[in-house]
Amino acid sequence: MSEQRGASQWRLETSLVHAGERAAAPQATPSATPIYNATTYLYPSLEELDTAFATGEGYLYTRYGNPTVAAFEAAVTAVEVGRGAVAYGSGMAALHAALLAACTPRGETAPRPRCLLAARDLYGSTTVLLDELFAARGATVVFADLCDLAVVETALAEHQPEVMIVEQISNPLLRVVDVAGLAVRCRAAGTRLVVDSTIATPVLQRPLTLGADLVVHSATKYLGGHGDAAGGIVAARTGLLHANLVRQSRLLGASLGPFEAQQLHRGLKTLALRVERQCASAAQVAHFLDAHPAVAQVNYPGLPAHPAHALATESFGGRFGGLVSFVLRGGGAAVRPFVNRLTLFLPATTLGDIYSLVSVPALASHRELNPAQRAERGIADGLVRLSIGIEAPDDLVADLALALGG
Ligand code: PLP
């Protein structure tokens, strides 16, 4: 029997590659999950590797699962009270995956999108996703005002969709849907309910506990919260839907990387602190704008004039989210000077950060829609969206007051 050669007999080139690697994991448990940036995992024998493949237990290859990503998925599963979650490289990848999983008939593995019922004022790219990746491939996509339960009932009866998709608080008009009311009606119709909870966050509402089937987050926004990591995640109410997500994510390959998973998981820990502060400051900003003569209209569920103020008060425990949108009395022509005069609000095409941000939906989130589609969705040229950060609210109001003038 030949003797095994050890590290001390390796030549320089071999030592450079292998020396110092693959020490046994420490016996003590680290307080925060380390970043596991290995793409593959080793087993002591081929038999054990074979067992890991056969049972699906244990880590094999990072697209199939990664301990840092799994820690983030476990945290979101717990927070959303689901049966499992799968993380992706962006919110759009998460939405695509959620829609495919929801369109997979029970007992089958392949998605078969037939008919999807979608809220009319979804995030712009979600609308384009539905049009270009679902409708253009033969599925029927029906857009309707899903804030109105009478419209919902008619649409469910007429189209019998297999999936309904909504945002609890829509972006950027901040309309509010009744998730519990939708879930009851979807259940009765055999329709799966997908809720994009990016803006409401689990601090305001947890859709799975109200009967939704899948909850989606662009973790790039509030979950991460610091403007330094992109990602998305879907949590499932049932084991079956979670299994659909897992199987399909291995094929789609849009997995979250371990570095981003660690950053997003760290962000998640302060979500409640940040969102509470952002909601309180947003309320102060909304009341200020509502009283300002240069502002024609303010969209904020916390204002008594908002059409769903009563529903929002009941659903979100007295918080109304960290976004405020409003229409400048001067229309599209007034937008540029206003935005250019702001100094604290950063002009950026994202939301949910610790920094306060300003964006113009017609130029950013909804620019892929044509003017007729924008008008149909109520996206005026003078519409401005603010994402309130964690700065002192008085400073934010002072910045807005200067930019608005008068
Ligand atoms: N859902 C909502 C409500 C969003 O606002 C966004 C992005 O702005 C997305 C999904 C897409 O997320 P991502 O940019 O992480 O792909």
Residues whose N, C-alpha, C, O or C-beta is under 5 A from the ligand:
A	BS01	PLP	S90 G91 M92 Y123 N171 D196 T198 S218 T220 G231
